[in-house]
Amino acid sequence: MEFVVLPDREGAGQALEALNALDPHNLQDRRHVLRHASGRPWIVGQWSEDVLVQVTLGDLRVAVVGFCGSDRAALTDVLAPVKDLRDLDRVVRRLHGSFHLVASLGGRIRFQGSISGFHKVFYARAGGTVLAATGSRLLAEVTGAEVADENLALQLLSPSRPWPLNERSVWRGITPLGMGEYLDISPDGSARPVRWWNPPAPETSLVEGTLALREALLESVDARTRNMERISADLSGGMDSTSLSYLAARSEARLLTLRWVSEDAAGDDSHWGEVAAEGLPQAEHLVLPGRELPRWYAGLTNDDADLDGPYAWTRARSQVEYLVRQMAERGSTRHLSGDGGDELFFLTPNYLHTLVRRKPFRSIAHLRSYQAMTRASTRNMVGGLLPSPSFGEWFAQSAQGLRTPADKVGNRLDFGWGASPIMPPWATGAAVEAARAAMLQVAASGQEPLSDLRAQHGSLQDVRSGAETARRTNLLSSRHGVSWHSPFYDDRVLEAALAIRFDERADPHLYKPALAAAMRGIVPDRLLGRATKAEFSADAYAGFRKHRPELLQLCEDSELARRGLIDAEALRAAVLGLHTSSRTLIVLDGTLAAEAWLRSLTAAQQRSPKLTEVAS
């Protein structure tokens, strides 16, 4: 599902002609075209008919592409009072699921995706007008955008790029729409982002909040399972995937659950997955031994058709494709994944910084629990919690620590606005300076965080990063005929979870208490009482050992080295070196993803003269 939105003006057709001329992602043969009231092209792209709900009321045209939980009749009813594009704020808040919404009225266009970014909007100027699309690759092809090396350098940051750096496209001149914004496109071809949503204040009690969360999750899963004969879902044994499987089992669709067995013999996901499966006797359960799957890091030298940008799960790409093919062979066309559950229900340590200031007495139990888990001294705890830098000050301070060794990062208590990023030792001085300059630019710009509360900001930042990965996974899985769905990233689910008080969303004695409370009566209590969480370093080590020769190939004639961003010999030494901590493996992820993407892009340009001509 990908499409371009065109302004209602003469001349926009030139961009459409450029799009039609491109071959690798040709939209000519299978494209759909929706039109403005003027008759000019409005939306051009590819999608299946079951994901489109279109309503026309006079001059108002609204298209919802995705899953919104409403049919045409229901959407028509809620659209009836709309007189202005801003009136759609109210309409959007009544829709469940995840989708793109495009509206045309009086020559103006409103184009928006989901709050999380699972459905995303990008825009750029082409031929004197603004074009907007669901993917940056489409716009890069039409506009001839070049790769922005200064943004590519940010991909090397570990463990992740802090917001707003995680929003930057690797294509120069292409801008992603921000969280809670829609794109307002004028008849003259200009455009501006307009904020329509702000995060809720975390002031709702657990009892009240979980009722709203339960309803939102029921509606979100129902939007995907309604009128379906077959649907699949992860059933790893974790609380997130287990919740979705039990919700899906309530529908008329035949449920296929999927679980793969980790390399880690000490992990207990397999046990909990078996317990969860026992409670779903009507479902078909597919269990795949880890030895049957491609290991992590497999296929990194193979070309990837997704050219939007580096894919965060590159090391697991071959494994994801294998699992998707298994589901497709068994008749599934939609798959539910538990992505997003950790971001909403497993709060990062910076919530303690917020809690100790808002509810000091309530924070004592939380602080003692964290101190016992990390074995931190009281002096280090106080030293970590006392500083309260502004968002900009934190960015400036973090910019000075980019060369911190990866094995030293876990030794410091970090209650800041996010996990302070580092650059890998193989990053060149130019790459480090590019990342530092970008961070200092944010520090000096007066950029406001996603929320004044750093705990809320941290959750939203992680949601945006995680949803981008899930969005890209959907692009991958859809190539095999299976769409990837992550209900925890849906707007209404997101709002319900974020509204719950911090001290009740996190509990020193309970695991994901908000989700457990919301699923009480749907998921067996035994499963909701699980207090452990799996980690997959054993899978990472096994895959790294097996595919080390392929990783060494990425060091040869490196595209990143050609751009002056890494020292290929230093990267080769890291691939050959000992990794006594999985932290040093994690540092490799961004580099491997960027290198694999650049190689795929170069190969695509060599195969297609038209793409080479446009992208040069």
C-alpha positions in Angstrom: 0.0 0.0 0.0 1.7 3.2 -1.2 0.4 6.3 -2.8 1.1 9.9 -3.7 -1.2 12.9 -3.0 -1.4 15.6 -5.6 -2.6 19.2 -5.1 -5.7 20.4 -7.0 -3.9 22.6 -9.5 -2.6 22.7 -13.0 1.0 21.5 -13.2 0.7 18.8 -10.6 0.3 16.3 -13.5 3.9 16.9 -14.4 4.9 15.1 -11.2 2.5 12.4 -12.0 4.1 11.9 -15.4 7.5 11.7 -13.7 6.1 9.0 -11.4 4.7 7.1 -14.3 8.0 7.1 -16.1 9.7 5.3 -13.3 10.1 1.5 -13.8 11.2 -0.3 -10.6 8.1 0.6 -8.6 5.8 1.1 -11.6 2.3 2.2 -10.7 1.0 2.3 -14.2 -0.4 -1.2 -14.6 -1.9 -1.7 -11.2 -2.5 1.9 -10.0 -5.7 3.4 -8.6 -6.6 7.0 -9.2 -9.0 9.0 -7.1 -9.9 12.5 -8.3 -10.6 15.9 -6.8 -14.0 17.5 -7.4 -12.3 19.3 -10.2 -11.5 16.1 -12.0 -7.8 16.4 -11.5 -5.8 13.5 -10.0 -5.9 13.5 -6.2 -4.5 10.2 -5.0 -2.5 7.9 -7.2 -1.0 4.6 -6.0 -1.5 0.9 -5.1 -3.7 -0.5 -2.4 -6.1 -3.4 -2.1 -9.8 -2.6 -2.1 -10.4 -3.9 1.4 -8.3 -1.2 3.0 -10.1 1.8 1.3 -13.2 3.6 2.6 -14.1 6.6 0.4 -16.9 9.1 1.1 -18.1 12.0 -1.1 -20.4 14.6 0.4 -20.8 17.5 -2.1 -17.3 19.0 -2.6 -15.9 17.1 0.4 -14.0 14.0 -0.5 -12.5 11.8 2.2 -10.5 8.6 1.7 -9.4 6.4 4.6 -6.7 3.9 3.6 -6.0 1.3 6.2 -8.2 0.0 9.0 -10.4 2.5 10.8 -13.2 0.3 12.2 -15.9 2.1 10.2 -17.6 1.2 6.9 -18.8 3.8 4.3 -22.2 4.3 6.0 -20.7 4.9 9.4 -18.1 7.2 8.1 -20.6 9.2 6.1 -22.6 9.8 9.3 -19.7 11.2 11.2 -18.6 13.3 8.2 -22.0 14.9 7.7 -21.4 18.0 9.9 -17.9 18.7 8.5 -17.7 22.2 6.9 -14.0 22.8 7.2 -10.9 20.5 7.1 -10.2 21.4 10.8 -13.5 19.8 11.7 -11.9 16.5 10.8 -10.1 16.6 14.2 -13.3 15.5 15.8 -13.9 12.8 13.2 -10.4 11.3 13.5 -10.7 11.0 17.2 -13.8 8.7 16.8 -12.0 6.2 14.5 -10.2 3.1 15.7 -7.3 1.2 14.0 -4.5 2.7 12.0 -4.7 4.4 8.7 -4.0 7.3 6.4 -6.7 9.9 6.0 -6.8 12.2 3.0 -9.5 14.9 2.6 -10.1 17.3 -0.3 -12.4 20.4 0.2 -12.5 23.7 -1.7 -9.1 23.0 -3.3 -7.4 22.3 0.0 -6.1 18.9 1.1 -5.6 17.4 4.6 -3.3 14.4 4.6 -2.4 12.6 7.8 -1.2 9.3 9.1 -1.2 7.7 12.6 0.1 9.4 15.7 2.7 6.7 16.2 3.9 7.0 12.6 3.0 3.4 11.6 1.1 5.1 8.8 3.5 7.9 7.9 3.4 11.0 5.6 6.4 12.5 3.8 6.4 15.6 1.6 8.8 17.4 -0.7 8.7 20.1 -3.4 8.7 19.0 -7.1 8.2 21.2 -10.1 7.0 24.2 -8.1 4.5 22.3 -6.0 4.4 20.1 -2.9 3.9 16.4 -3.3 3.1 14.1 -0.3 3.4 10.4 -0.1 3.3 7.4 2.2 6.9 6.6 1.6 10.1 8.6 1.1 11.4 6.4 -1.7 8.5 7.4 -3.9 9.2 11.1 -3.4 13.0 10.5 -3.9 12.3 9.0 -7.3 10.0 11.8 -8.4 12.1 14.7 -7.1 15.5 13.3 -7.8 16.5 13.6 -4.1 20.1 12.7 -3.2 21.2 10.8 -0.1 22.0 13.3 2.8 25.2 12.0 4.2 24.9 14.1 7.3 21.6 12.3 8.1 23.0 9.0 7.1 25.7 9.5 9.8 23.0 9.7 12.4 22.1 6.1 11.5 25.3 5.0 13.2 24.1 6.3 16.6 23.5 3.6 19.3 21.4 2.4 20.9 19.1 4.7 18.8 18.7 8.2 17.5 17.0 10.4 20.0 13.9 12.4 18.9 13.8 14.6 16.8 16.9 13.1 15.0 15.0 9.8 14.6 12.5 11.6 12.3 15.1 12.8 9.8 14.9 11.2 6.3 18.1 10.0 4.7 16.9 11.7 1.5 17.8 15.4 1.2 14.7 17.6 0.8 12.2 15.1 2.0 10.5 15.8 5.3 8.4 13.4 7.4 5.3 14.8 9.1 5.7 15.1 12.8 3.8 13.4 15.6 0.2 14.7 16.0 0.3 16.8 12.7 -1.5 16.8 9.4 -0.3 18.3 6.2 -2.4 21.2 4.9 -1.9 21.5 1.2 -3.1 24.7 -0.5 -4.4 25.1 -4.1 -1.3 27.0 -5.0 0.9 24.0 -4.2 2.3 25.2 -0.9 1.9 23.2 2.3 2.3 23.5 6.1 2.2 21.0 9.0 -0.7 21.7 11.4 -0.8 20.2 14.9 -4.1 18.5 15.7 -3.1 16.3 18.6 -1.2 16.6 21.9 -0.4 13.7 24.3 -2.8 13.3 27.2 -1.8 14.2 30.7 -1.0 11.1 32.7 -3.7 11.7 35.3 -6.2 8.8 34.9 -6.4 6.1 37.6 -5.5 2.5 36.7 -9.1 1.4 37.2 -10.6 4.0 34.9 -7.7 4.0 32.4 -7.6 0.3 31.8 -11.3 0.3 31.0 -10.5 2.7 28.1 -7.5 0.7 27.2 -9.5 -2.5 27.1 -12.1 -1.0 24.8 -9.5 0.5 22.5 -7.7 -2.8 22.1 -11.0 -4.7 21.5 -11.9 -2.1 18.8 -8.4 -2.2 17.2 -8.3 -6.0 16.9 -11.9 -6.1 15.7 -11.0 -3.6 12.9 -8.5 -6.2 11.6 -10.4 -9.4 12.1 -13.9 -8.4 11.0 -15.1 -10.3 7.9 -11.8 -12.3 7.8 -11.7 -16.1 7.2 -8.1 -16.4 8.4 -5.8 -14.3 10.5 -2.4 -15.0 12.2 -0.9 -13.7 15.4 2.4 -13.9 17.3 2.2 -16.1 20.4 5.7 -15.9 21.8 4.6 -16.3 25.4 5.1 -12.6 26.1 2.2 -10.6 27.5 1.9 -8.3 24.5 1.5 -11.0 21.8 -0.5 -13.2 24.2 -3.1 -10.4 24.7 -3.5 -9.9 21.0 -3.9 -13.6 20.3 -6.6 -14.0 22.9 -8.4 -10.9 21.5 -8.2 -12.3 18.0 -9.6 -15.6 19.2 -12.8 -13.9 20.1 -13.5 -13.1 16.4 -15.1 -15.3 13.7 -11.8 -15.6 11.8 -9.8 -18.8 12.1 -6.7 -18.1 14.2 -3.2 -19.3 13.3 -0.6 -18.5 16.1 3.1 -18.4 15.4 5.9 -19.1 17.8 9.6 -19.7 17.1 11.9 -21.3 19.7 14.9 -19.2 20.8 18.5 -20.4 20.8 18.5 -19.7 24.5 17.8 -22.9 26.4 17.4 -20.9 29.6 14.7 -18.6 28.2 11.2 -19.3 29.4 9.3 -17.9 26.4 8.7 -21.4 25.1 7.1 -22.5 28.4 4.8 -19.5 28.5 4.0 -19.9 24.8 2.9 -23.5 25.5 0.7 -22.4 28.4 -0.9 -19.7 26.3 -1.6 -22.1 23.4 -3.4 -24.5 25.8 -6.0 -21.8 26.4 -6.7 -21.5 22.7 -7.7 -25.0 21.7 -9.7 -23.8 18.6 -6.6 -22.1 17.1 -4.0 -23.7 14.9 -0.6 -23.4 16.5 2.6 -23.3 14.4 5.8 -23.8 16.4 9.1 -23.5 14.5 12.4 -24.7 16.1 15.1 -22.1 15.9 17.3 -24.4 13.9 14.8 -24.4 11.0 14.9 -20.6 10.7 17.5 -18.3 9.1 19.7 -17.1 12.0 20.1 -13.4 12.7 22.5 -11.6 10.4 21.6 -13.9 7.5 21.2 -12.4 4.0 22.7 -9.0 4.8 24.6 -9.1 1.5 21.3 -9.7 -0.4 19.5 -6.8 -2.0 16.4 -5.5 -0.3 13.5 -4.0 -2.4 12.6 -1.5 0.3 14.7 1.6 -0.4 13.0 4.0 2.0 16.1 4.0 4.2 18.0 1.8 6.6 15.8 -0.8 8.3 16.4 -1.2 12.0 15.6 -4.9 12.0 18.1 -5.6 9.2 19.9 -8.3 11.2 16.6 -10.2 11.5 15.3 -9.4 8.0 15.8 -13.0 6.6 14.1 -14.5 9.6 11.1 -12.2 9.4 10.7 -13.0 5.7 10.8 -16.7 6.5 8.2 -16.4 9.1 5.9 -14.4 6.9 6.2 -17.0 4.1 5.1 -19.7 6.6 2.0 -17.7 7.4 1.2 -17.0 3.8 1.5 -20.7 2.9 -1.1 -21.4 5.6 -3.6 -18.9 4.2 -3.0 -15.8 6.4 -3.2 -12.4 4.8 -3.1 -10.3 8.0 -0.8 -10.8 10.9 -1.0 -9.3 14.4 2.2 -8.5 16.2 2.9 -7.3 19.7 5.2 -4.5 18.6 4.6 -1.4 20.8 3.7 -3.2 24.0 7.1 -2.5 25.6 7.0 1.1 24.6 3.6 1.7 26.3 3.7 -0.6 29.3 7.4 -1.1 30.2 8.5 2.3 31.3 12.2 3.3 30.9 14.1 4.4 34.0 13.6 8.1 33.3 10.0 7.8 34.6 11.7 7.8 38.0 13.0 11.3 37.4 9.4 12.5 36.8 7.8 10.4 39.6 10.2 11.6 42.3 9.2 15.2 41.6 5.5 14.7 41.1 4.9 12.1 43.8 7.9 11.8 46.1 6.4 9.5 48.7 4.9 7.2 46.0 8.3 7.1 44.3 10.2 5.5 47.3 9.1 1.9 46.5 9.9 2.4 42.8 13.4 3.8 43.6 14.2 1.0 46.0 13.2 -1.6 43.5 15.3 -0.1 40.7 18.3 0.3 43.1 18.0 -3.4 44.1 17.8 -4.4 40.4 20.8 -2.4 39.3 22.8 -2.7 42.5 23.4 1.1 42.3 24.7 2.9 45.3 22.5 5.5 47.0 25.1 8.1 46.1 24.9 7.2 42.4 21.1 7.1 42.5 20.9 10.6 44.0 23.6 11.8 41.6 21.6 10.5 38.7 18.2 11.9 39.9 19.2 15.4 41.1 20.3 17.0 37.7 17.3 18.3 35.8 18.7 19.7 32.5 16.3 21.1 30.0 15.7 19.2 26.7 18.2 21.4 24.9 20.8 21.2 27.7 20.5 17.4 27.7 21.1 17.4 23.9 24.2 19.6 24.3 25.6 17.4 27.1 24.9 14.2 25.2 26.7 15.6 22.1 29.9 15.7 24.1 29.8 12.0 25.0 29.5 10.5 21.6 32.9 8.7 21.8 32.0 6.9 25.1 32.9 3.2 24.6 29.9 0.9 24.3 31.0 -1.4 27.2 31.1 1.7 29.5 27.5 2.9 28.8 25.8 0.4 31.0 27.9 1.5 34.0 26.2 4.9 34.3 22.8 5.8 35.6 20.9 7.7 33.0 17.6 9.4 33.9 17.8 11.9 31.1 15.4 12.7 28.2 16.4 9.4 26.6 19.2 7.0 26.3 22.4 9.1 25.7 23.6 7.9 22.2 27.1 7.0 21.3 29.0 6.6 18.0 30.8 3.4 17.2 34.6 3.3 17.3 34.7 2.8 13.5 32.8 6.0 12.8 35.1 8.6 11.2 35.8 12.0 12.7 33.6 13.4 10.0 30.6 11.2 10.9 31.0 12.0 14.6 31.2 15.7 13.9 28.1 15.4 11.7 26.2 13.7 14.5 27.5 16.2 17.1 26.5 19.2 14.9 23.0 17.8 14.5 22.6 17.4 18.2 24.0 20.9 19.0 21.6 22.3 16.4 18.7 20.7 18.3 20.1 22.1 21.5 20.3 25.6 20.1 17.0 25.6 18.3 14.7 25.9 21.3 13.0 22.6 20.2 10.4 21.6 22.7 10.2 17.9 23.7 7.2 15.7 22.8 6.0 16.3 26.4 7.2 18.5 29.3 7.3 15.3 31.4 10.4 13.4 30.4 8.8 10.0 31.2 6.0 10.8 28.7 8.5 12.2 26.2 10.5 8.9 26.5 7.4 6.8 25.8 6.5 8.9 22.8 10.0 8.9 21.5 10.2 5.1 21.7 6.8 4.8 20.1 7.9 6.8 17.1 11.1 4.7 16.6 9.3 1.4 17.2 6.4 2.3 14.9 8.8 3.2 12.1 10.4 -0.2 12.4 7.0 -1.9 12.3 6.0 0.3 9.3 9.0 -1.0 7.4 8.3 -4.6 8.5 4.8 -4.2 6.9 6.5 -3.2 3.6 8.6 -6.3 3.8 5.7 -8.7 4.8 3.3 -7.2 2.3 5.6 -8.3 -0.6 4.7 -11.8 0.5 1.0 -11.1 0.6 0.7 -10.7 4.4 0.0 -7.3 5.9 1.7 -6.6 9.3 -0.5 -5.1 12.1 0.6 -3.6 15.4 -2.5 -2.6 17.3 -0.5 -1.2 20.3 0.6 1.6 17.9 -3.1 2.6 17.1 -4.1 6.1 18.0 -6.9 5.2 20.5 -4.7 2.5 22.2 -1.8 5.0 22.5 -4.0 7.7 24.0 -5.6 5.3 26.6 -2.2 3.9 27.7 -0.5 7.3 28.0 -3.3 8.8 30.1 -2.7 6.4 33.0 -0.6 7.7 35.9 3.1 6.8 35.8 3.1 5.2 39.3 0.3 2.9 38.2 1.6 2.2 34.6 4.8 1.0 36.3 4.7 -1.1 39.5 7.9 -2.3 41.3 6.1 -5.6 42.1 4.1 -6.3 38.9 5.0 -6.7 35.2 3.1 -4.4 32.9 0.3 -3.8 35.4 -1.8 -1.6 33.0 -2.0 -4.2 30.3 -2.6 -7.0 32.8 -5.5 -5.1 34.3 -7.0 -4.4 30.8 -6.8 -8.0 29.8 -8.3 -9.4 33.0 -11.1 -11.8 32.1 -9.9 -12.2 28.5 -6.4 -13.6 29.1 -6.0 -16.3 31.9 -4.7 -14.9 35.2 -1.8 -17.3 35.2 -0.5 -15.7 32.0 -1.0 -12.2 33.3 1.0 -13.0 36.4 4.2 -13.7 34.4 7.0 -11.7 36.0 9.9 -12.5 33.6 10.9 -11.1 30.2 13.0 -12.9 27.6 16.1 -11.5 26.0 17.7 -12.7 22.8 21.5 -12.3 23.1 21.9 -16.0 22.6 20.3 -15.7 19.2 22.4 -12.7 18.3 25.6 -14.5 19.2 24.7 -17.7 17.3 23.8 -15.7 14.2 26.9 -13.5 14.5 29.2 -16.5 14.6 27.5 -18.3 11.7 27.3 -15.3 9.4 30.6 -13.6 10.2 31.9 -14.2 6.7 29.0 -12.3 5.2 29.5 -9.5 7.6 33.1 -9.3 6.6 31.9 -9.0 3.0 30.1 -5.8 4.0 33.4 -4.4 5.1 34.9 -4.9 1.6 34.4 -2.0 -0.8 32.1 -0.4 1.8 29.6 2.2 0.6 29.7 3.9 4.0 33.6 4.1 3.8 33.3 5.5 0.3 31.2 8.3 1.7 33.7 9.0 4.4 31.5 7.9 7.3 33.3 4.8 8.6 36.8 3.3 8.7 36.3 -0.1 6.9 39.3 -1.7 8.6 38.1 -0.7 12.0 34.7 -2.1 11.3 36.4 -5.3 10.0 38.3 -5.5 13.3 35.1 -5.2 15.3 33.5 -8.0 13.3 36.5 -10.2 13.9 36.8 -9.2 17.5 35.5 -10.6 20.8 32.1 -9.4 22.0 31.9 -10.2 25.7 28.8 -8.1 26.1 25.8 -7.9 23.8 26.0 -4.1 24.0 28.9 -4.2 21.6 26.8 -6.2 19.1 24.0 -3.7 19.4 26.4 -1.0 18.4 26.9 -2.8 15.0 23.2 -2.7 14.1 22.9 0.8 12.7 26.1 0.5 10.7 25.0 -2.9 9.2 21.6 -1.5 8.4 23.0 1.6 6.7 25.6 -0.4 4.7 23.0 -3.0 3.5 20.6 -0.2 2.4 23.2 1.7 0.5 24.2 -1.5 -1.4 20.6 -2.2 -2.2 20.2 1.3 -3.5 23.3 1.2 -5.6 22.2 -2.1 -7.1 18.7 -0.8 -7.9 20.2 2.3 -9.6 22.5 0.0 -11.7 19.5 -2.1 -12.7 17.3 0.8 -13.6 18.7 3.6 -15.8 15.6 5.7 -15.1 16.0 5.4 -11.3 19.7 6.3 -11.7 18.8 9.3 -13.8 16.2 10.6 -11.4 18.3 9.9 -8.2 21.6 11.4 -9.5 
